[in-house]
Amino acid sequence: MNFSKTDIVKNISKKSLMSAVDAKNLFESFLSLVKNKSKLKSVKLSSFGSFSFKKTPKRFGRNPKTKDSYIIPELNKLNFKPSNKIKENLN
């Protein structure tokens, strides 16, 4: 099951009885807070999980259509690790 930002905003606005604009602002500010704080150190949310940045190494990639090789640069990716309670609820 996939959720887009608009799906999450609709669910927030339905369940909290706030307008869609307020729900969008709330969700966007939450995302920006997590991104900014996790650059410095891991952000842990009790009973939910933790967010942190993970550095991926530089590696070789290949275009399967043209067979051309190229270098994929080192990247920072936002990583989420769910808590044990979330894992138990999912399984």
C-alpha positions as CSV (number, residue, x, y, z in Angstrom):
1,M,0.0,0.0,0.0
2,N,1.4,3.3,-1.0
3,F,0.5,6.7,0.4
4,S,1.2,10.0,-1.2
5,K,1.5,13.3,0.7
6,T,-2.0,14.3,-0.4
7,D,-3.4,11.0,1.0
8,I,-1.7,11.6,4.3
9,V,-2.9,15.2,4.4
10,K,-6.5,14.1,3.7
11,N,-6.4,11.5,6.5
12,I,-5.0,14.1,8.9
13,S,-7.7,16.6,8.0
14,K,-10.5,14.0,8.4
15,K,-9.4,12.6,11.7
16,S,-8.4,15.9,13.4
17,L,-11.2,18.1,12.0
18,M,-8.7,20.7,10.7
19,S,-8.7,22.2,7.2
20,A,-6.7,20.6,4.4
21,V,-4.4,23.7,4.3
22,D,-3.7,23.5,8.0
23,A,-3.1,19.7,7.7
24,K,-0.7,20.2,4.8
25,N,1.2,22.9,6.7
26,L,1.4,20.6,9.8
27,F,2.7,17.7,7.7
28,E,5.2,19.8,5.8
29,S,6.6,21.3,9.0
30,F,6.9,17.8,10.5
31,L,8.9,16.6,7.5
32,S,11.2,19.6,7.4
33,L,11.8,19.3,11.2
34,V,12.7,15.6,10.8
35,K,15.0,16.3,7.8
36,N,16.8,19.2,9.5
37,K,17.2,17.7,12.9
38,S,18.3,14.3,11.5
39,K,21.2,15.9,9.6
40,L,22.8,16.6,13.0
41,K,21.9,13.4,14.8
42,S,19.3,10.7,14.9
43,V,15.7,11.8,15.6
44,K,13.8,9.2,17.7
45,L,10.0,9.2,18.1
46,S,8.9,7.0,21.0
47,S,6.9,3.9,19.9
48,F,7.3,4.9,16.3
49,G,10.9,4.8,15.1
50,S,14.0,6.8,14.4
51,F,15.2,8.9,11.4
52,S,18.8,9.4,10.5
53,F,20.9,10.2,7.5
54,K,22.9,7.4,5.9
55,K,25.8,8.0,3.5
56,T,25.8,5.7,0.5
57,P,29.2,5.0,-1.0
58,K,30.3,6.0,-4.5
59,R,29.6,3.2,-6.9
60,F,29.4,2.2,-10.6
61,G,26.0,2.2,-12.4
62,R,25.1,1.0,-15.8
63,N,22.4,2.1,-18.3
64,P,20.8,-1.3,-19.3
65,K,19.6,0.1,-22.6
66,T,22.9,1.5,-23.9
67,K,25.3,-0.5,-21.7
68,D,27.1,2.7,-20.8
69,S,28.8,2.8,-17.4
70,Y,28.9,5.8,-15.1
71,I,29.8,6.7,-11.6
72,I,27.0,7.3,-9.1
73,P,28.3,9.8,-6.6
74,E,28.2,9.5,-2.8
75,L,24.7,10.4,-1.5
76,N,23.1,11.2,1.8
77,K,19.8,9.4,2.2
78,L,17.2,9.7,5.0
79,N,16.8,6.4,6.7
80,F,13.9,5.2,8.8
81,K,14.2,2.4,11.3
82,P,10.8,1.4,12.8
83,S,10.5,0.6,16.5
84,N,9.7,-2.8,17.9
85,K,6.1,-1.8,18.7
86,I,5.5,-0.8,15.0
87,K,7.1,-4.1,13.8
88,E,4.9,-6.1,16.2
89,N,1.8,-4.3,14.9
90,L,2.7,-5.0,11.3
91,N,3.4,-8.7,11.8
